[in-house]
Amino acid sequence: MNAVLDQTSSFLMKKVFDLQENKAWVWVLVFIAVLFFAYAWYCTSKGYDFSGYVKKGSNWVKIGCVK
């Protein structure tokens, strides 16, 4: 009986640690989404329209701010 409980507890602990490692990726994606919406707000507050498209210019990458 103790062996089954030990295996079960080690299995559950492994799942918890895997979940904690994956939370870092979730926070990175949340941070990128927040930056996207902050940039959209910045563009619209300066009088531009925000399209959300990424366009590569000659030397710069332009992200959705158009007049």
N, C-alpha and C positions, 0 to 999 in steps of 0.2 A: 504494500500500500504506500509506503514512503517513497518508493522508486517512482510510482505513478505521479505522486504529488510533486516530487522534484522535477520530473520531466515537464509536467504541466506548468510549474512556476517558471522554469527556465524558458519554455516556449513563450509564455506571456511576457516575460521580461525582454526577450529578444524582439518581440513585436513592438513593445513600448519604445525600445531604443531605436528601432527602425523608423518609427513614427516621428521621433524627435529629430532624427537626421533629415527626414524629408521636409520638416517644417522650415528649414532654411531656404529651400527652393520656393516654397509657398510665399515666404516673406519677400524674396527677391522679385517674384512676379507681382506681388502687391505693390512693391516699391516702384516698379516700372509702370504699372497702371496709374499710380498716383502722379508720377512725373508726366505721363501722357496727358492726364486731365489738367494738371497745373499749367502745362505748356499751352493747351487749348484755351484755358482761361486767360493766360497772358496774351495770346494772339488776339482774342476777341476784345480784350480790354484796351488794346492799342489801335483798334479800328480795323483789323484785318479779319478775314474769314478763315476759319480753320477747317481744312478738308480731311486731314488725317493721312494723306498720301505721303510716301517717302519718295523724293525725286533727287537723283544725283546730278548736281551741277558740274561745273568745270573743276572746281576744287573743293566744294562744300556739299554737304547733304542737306537738302531743304526739306523740312517736315511741315507741310500743310498750311503755312501762313501765306495767303494770297490776298491781294487787294480786290 
